[in-house]
Amino acid sequence: MKRAWWHNDKKFDIVVTILVVSILIFIFYPLYFVVIASISNPDLVSAGKVWFWPRGISFEGYDFIFRDVRILRGYMNTMIYAGCGTAIALFITIPAGYALSRSDLKGQKIIMLFFVFTMYFSGGLIPMYLVVKSLGLVDTRAVLMILGSFSVFNLIITRTFYANTMPKELQEAAEVDGCNVFQYFIYVVLPLSKSIIAVIGLYYAVYHWNSFFNGLIYINNVKLYPLQLILRDILISGQTIDTSITDLDMIKRLEQISRTIKYGVIIVSSLPVLMIYPLVQKHFVKGVMIGSVKS
Amino acid sequence: MENQKNKENYNSRIMRYIKKSYMLYIFLIPAIVYAILFDYMPMYGIQIAFKDFRPDLGFAGSQWVGFKYFKMFFESYQFETLIRNTLVLSFYALIAGFPIPIILAFLLNYTTNLKLKKATQMVTYAPHFISTVVFCGMLFVLLGTDGIYNQILGVFGIKPIGFMTKAENFRHVYVWSGIIQQMGWNSIIYIAALTSVSPEIHEAAIVDGASKLDRIIHIDWPSIMPTAIMLLILSAGRIMTLGFEKAFLLQNNLNLDYSEIIATYVYKIGIQGGQLSLSASIGLFNNLINFALLLVVNQISKKLTKVGIL
């Protein structure tokens, strides 16, 4: 009996390949286009003459970007927020995840419920804002380091990791040798935790780098703006021009190439994340796998 | 005597336990402090939804007014628009976004060229790591009337489409750009489920003359269906927690009729407008509906897949 063509495995493979290649191009092209447009001659880009490769290579856009005080300051701020925020996040999450993975922790269920409940119900924006305000954290650097530095999802990933990887015998042997919990954690558990620290450290770092909401709500002082708020001004509100620039010719030129500047800004701001991304992609995926085991 | 001994034994056991394990509670202190300050304190502050909040009197000191602000919201002219926009966007995103990661996972699973598979995975996961601001910025420059996509359409003689300027297109841009951003990342869990299917089943099917399509329908699909149903139910339980950031960033005065959702409205009248009690009550209304949905959905999930999340 002859079956329909779609049951022919060779033809099936061809269809699959065509579809996968189309998806690949469909998602890759806009990313690629932003890159080539950012280094092409701005006039050729706006005339629609740049399609597949950069033309009239020009770094004029980048030149303005690296002289823009707002971007440099936002970049520095976000590096501080992401660095300190990730350190705080690891300090909160790793020990807690380890403690919750221990079967001899009394009251484990209640404590988990205490945390998990916050995933499904929250006070909402306004009460949160009032609490942050009453703690004196509005318009401080600390608020952007602290908020978001504890996520119950990451806590569950950490707990699952420890529950699956730390052999009980190791702990018993250490206890026989007179090791207390704290020493055991520092000298035995932490050295064995590199992969989980990498995974959730990366999650937190990316979160802090990309975080926009907290800055929008809690920061009014322009000097404390994280990068994403500056990006909003440039990319969405269209304020391509640094207000400290007074040279009229320069302002005119900036208006002409504002689109190229936007492409450049997209690259510059996403670069840190996209640069480490190919190296750590496996770690990111690992987190999803660990998380899906038990949640 | 016996009793006494037991008691001593018990006491010393407790002492030993405390000595051995109390430090574990110290490990939990930072996390508990965070949760109390930034999760439970705001929950305590929900009471201002039922009060005339005055900053000088605080959460507890302000006057009770009952459901005054809820009534104000239900009777306001925005009520219907807000609920409609929030629900339409969520359901659209849920229904359109559900099958695509599954299809992608099947395609990748049956891609024989490993290099192509790796490249596609890497490229489709990448947009997940681009920030919402940058992603929306890209939408504006690429989909603008003179953006690259309208230039491409122009080559085929199609007039520029106002992706970002026409209010009616807001929903489509919102939902489909979200799908493009997340489809790779959301497919990971399905790819994991597909690779855990025992290869012997596939081998046996091949011996029986099954085509690849047969194997997808009769082996792969049944094996990932529980995961798929579970995820579908989970996201149905999050219907009302539509993201603030993207709607806010894509919003302008022209598309407000389609883009104003509960989350953006709460921000506008609360943080910008200072109507704290009113916006707190709208936020609470939203959270309560969501929590109720979650409980219902969890019950359904327990019945259907024997897996609950709570």
Interface residues (C-beta under 8 A of the other chain):
Chain A: R3 W6 H7 N8 D9 F12 D13 V16 T17 L19 V20 V21 I23 L24 F26 I27 F28 P30 L31 F33 V34 A37 S46 G48 F91 I92 T93 P95 A96 Y98 A99 L100 R102 D104 L105 K106 I111 F114 F115 V116 T118 Y120 F121 S122 G123 G124 L125 I126 P127 M128 Y129 L130 V131 V132 S134 L135 I146 L147 S149 F150 L155 E175 N180 V181 F182 F185 V206 W209 N210 S211 F212 F213 I217 Q228 L231 R232 I234 L235 I236 R259 K262 Y263 V265 I266 S269 S270 V273 L274 Y277 P278 Q281 F284 V285 V288 M289 S292 S295
Chain B: Y17 K20 S21 M23 L24 Y25 I26 F27 L28 P30 A31 I32 Y34 A35 L37 F38 D39 Y40 M41 P42 M43 Y44 G45 I46 I48 F53 P55 G58 F59 L104 L107 L108 Y110 T111 T112 N113 L116 K117 A119 T120 M122 V123 T124 Y125 A126 P127 F129 I130 S131 T132 V133 V134 C136 G137 M138 F140 V141 L142 D146 I148 Q151 G154 I180 G184 W185 I188 I189 A192 S211 K212 L213 D214 F244 E245 L249 A263 V266 Y267 G270 I271 L276 S279 A280 G283 L284 N286 N287 F291 L294 I309 L310
